[in-house]
Amino acid sequence: MNKINLATTLREPTELVAHGLAPAAALADLEKVAARYAVAVTPDIAALIDRNDPDDPIARQFIPSAEELLAGPGENADPIGDHAYSPVAGIVHRYPDRVLFKLVHVCAVYCRFCFRREMVGPGKANALPHAAYQDAIGYIRAHPEIWEVILTGGDPLMLSPRRLAEIMAELAAIDHVRIIRIHTRVPVADPARIGAEMIAALRVKGATTWVALHANHARELTAPARAACAGIIDAGIPMVSQSVLLRGVNDNASALEALMRAFVECRIKPYYLHHGDLASGTSHLRTTLAQGQELMRALRGRVSGLCQPDYVLDIPGGHGKAPVGPNYLSPTNTQSREREQSVETRYRVVDYCGEVHLYPPIAMTDP
Ligand code: SF4
């Protein structure tokens, strides 16, 4: 494995080429990609990339490619419809009892498949301006149905521990806000940021904090990343995972199995496996829904329920998440005589080996 040791984050295509992370012949195209979408590869992520492997699953997530210049059918700048549900800047209120609070627009690394790729990165405001922040807090305060606030962005753990602690305290002081959930990639992209001060900032009186870790390949859960997560969990903060199903990264049963086992070993409950969103220039990284369902079937045959995420699709237009299977249950085509006498529908149910069984095992008929 031909690894790389860096002192600083790489942000320019010329740096990627100079360090052997992208071919020189691709430079002109990569400059065009970088002019549109942010690039950042932290030293921790660069150290995971095998420069001898043209299909390296870590490189595929973070090293830009010319394919990003091609917009596929249906792709757009707001693939999950945040704008339609944003009553004030920084807030997305899609479901009654929870809001997204988009505090910052920067990340430690920039994922090539990001569903908010048109909204994050240099050139955008780094954080919500102060007046907009006050309006957003005012909106949450004025809506007693909001039980959960999900801090997202960008990556909220790019804030300083001092600023994060202030925001956490302000949210927790609102009586109806009981849960503060933080979505982050920092524990894998830059685990050194998760020090004692950051962990202290995550704990707050008056609300329960949950942390959702975004990782897509088991190799991202390095020893430092695991230590960062252990520090959060040892402080009494539960963690869940979220991953994106990505072509060439984790679209095989072995890779998904290793990822889910790694989460559970780290005391992180697998939560979501997202189907790739229709973000512009990401079709080369997207699977089909049928492939995703087949992989979820394979996963159920390999690992326990602890290791099973929900495979979900964010419905374009802002209509929220839907679990997209696979389905293990289907009604039988009972004979009409049996159907007339039956008091309960009989189903076919598929076990983890793919074998079909009937439930109830015997048709229930009127006595
Ligand atoms: S960390 Fe999240 S918000 Fe940032 S680039 Fe990756 S997917 Fe997008």
Boltz pocket constraint, residues with backbone or C-beta under 6 A from the ligand:
constraints:
  - pocket:
      binder: B
      contacts: [[A, 106], [A, 107], [A, 108], [A, 109], [A, 110], [A, 111], [A, 113], [A, 114], [A, 115], [A, 116], [A, 117], [A, 120], [A, 153], [A, 154], [A, 155], [A, 185], [A, 214]]
      max_distance: 6.0
